[in-house]
Structure formats: C-alpha cells, structure tokens
C-alpha cells in the first residue's frame, strides 16, 4: 500500500507544490493536501501559534493540524535559501520546529534542509534525502526529482500566461477542463497601454483598467485570507497583474535599481514587480497586500509605497491583513481605491 505524504496548502505551496507532488508521486507515494483555508482552520492555527507569529504562519499551523493524524508523513522542508546569495524569511527555516512544538498527534516530519545560498545543486541533496524514505534506488530518486522540476517549469509557464496557482495546478493535474482564458491579466496587458475608455458599451477586455496586486503568494492567492481580493477586483471590471506573471529576470533587474541588494528572495520579487509595473505605464493602480507582524514586509512595503508616491497620480492602496481584518472595512477602502483607478483610466487626475 502506498504511503501518504501530507502537504499543507499554505506558505510556499503556492510556489513549489507541483515539484513536490510530482516528486513524491514518481516514488509511488500518495500526496494529500489540506483543504481550503477557512475560519476554523485559521482559528486552530491562532490557538497553536506563538503570540508574535505572522498571519500566514498561523494559518499554516492550522493547515498542518488539519493533516496531522490523517497522513503517514508531513512534508515540511526547512527552507533556508531558495536562490543563490539570498535568504528567505527565517520563519520558513523554523517552521518544522514550530510545528513540532505546537501541533499534537504528528506523524514523522520530512524536514529536509533546502539551502541554495552557496550552490544551486544543493537542491538535489535535499530531494535525495527525502527520496531515501521511499526508495533505495538512486536512479529512481533522481528521475523523480527531474520529473518534479519539469512539472515546476510547466507550472511557472502557466502562471506567466496569467493562470492563477489554483488554475495552473488544476491544469497540470488535468482535474478540470482547460480554462478558456486565464483569470489574471498578464496575457492581456496591452503593449502600448490601455485604449481610450467608452461610456456607451460594455468595455472590451483590453480596455479595462489594470491593477497590479503586490503581495506574498500565500496572501494574495488564498481566497480566505485575501477575502477573495482577486475575484472582487475582476467582478469590479478590473484586470489584475501580479509578480508571478513576470519573468524572474525582469523582477531582479528592477529590484537591482535599489542602492542596496535585497537579500530576501520573496520580498525582492515583490519589490521588483512593483517597480516594473509602476515604470511600465501599463497599470492604473497599485494594490499592496502585507501581513501584520511581517518584518520583511514592513521594510519593503515602505520602499514600494515611496516609489508609488513618486509616480504622482498613481492610485495606491496598502491593505494590511491580520486575523481581525473585517471584510466591510476592506471593501470600503477597495471601492474608494477603484474610484481613483477608474478616474485615472478615464484620463482625469485621481482626487
Ligand atoms: S515573509 Fe512575512 S508574512 Fe512571510 S512568513 Fe515571513 S514574516 Fe510571515
């Protein structure tokens, strides 16, 4: 009987799940993902978490608690660095320990060390260690790893085309028919800026304003935590652009305009994307989503806000999420922001 590996649908699930899934499945394991985020999942995480944990970590603890007792292993890689000469937030490094200290009834945790700070090929070292649990065959583990990388490459290609992580994962797993069009805007951001607006007929897709949504993937793509932000924007007649739609080279080039290199990979991506969208003239507003209690966000959030302020009439909204965020308050702020976006689209100066 195949052994079941549990993967919480939180944190860097949004960046790496296809790699992890394809790897374990190629080794004959069954992969189980926790269900969608809900109020009870978050409440459970809040009960378990230490006081100063950020919202995404609290939510992730709730997802782990949901899987514990239902799987044979939990895959919680200890992420130290995912890019050369960079680190990611220390919360990822300590997450497996935090889980051990707080979540009851845990199965064995696969917490292989991922540290690419000095050498990219260290990634295989981590997967080799995880693979040994399921197979003694060196070649089989290596092939599983290659299959994982291939799945990851396809996943990022789909996100570059504008598919959301959920859509891209569904497409890779063939569990839903191919979406006729991605829900995000990358493929439809016009090269020469949006065309003039018309009051008379419903707007063609390419004439709708575009809002850049900048934030950690586990915040903006989780419908519960973000209060369905991306969907609300689309329902309001706005196209969305996110960092995940941009090539790595573009976000790194833009972030390099800062006098000092940012050494947090995720925040570098967010900052580079925000700078690109602001400079490109292809967006009519910038919406930044940050987590309450996030150290890296408090610094890069300020950098992005200052850069947006330097673009004079660019509508800008910073939404700070925490477990007490109320939907009514967010909606009110969003509506005021969208009024400014539409005004900018019509050619007037936002008030
Ligand atoms: S980067 Fe911020 S939001 Fe993400 S895990 Fe670290 S502290 Fe939490």
Boltz pocket constraint, residues with backbone or C-beta under 6 A from the ligand:
constraints:
  - pocket:
      binder: B
      contacts: [[A, 54], [A, 55], [A, 56], [A, 57], [A, 89], [A, 90], [A, 91], [A, 92], [A, 216], [A, 266], [A, 291], [A, 293], [A, 294], [A, 295], [A, 296], [A, 297]]
      max_distance: 6.0
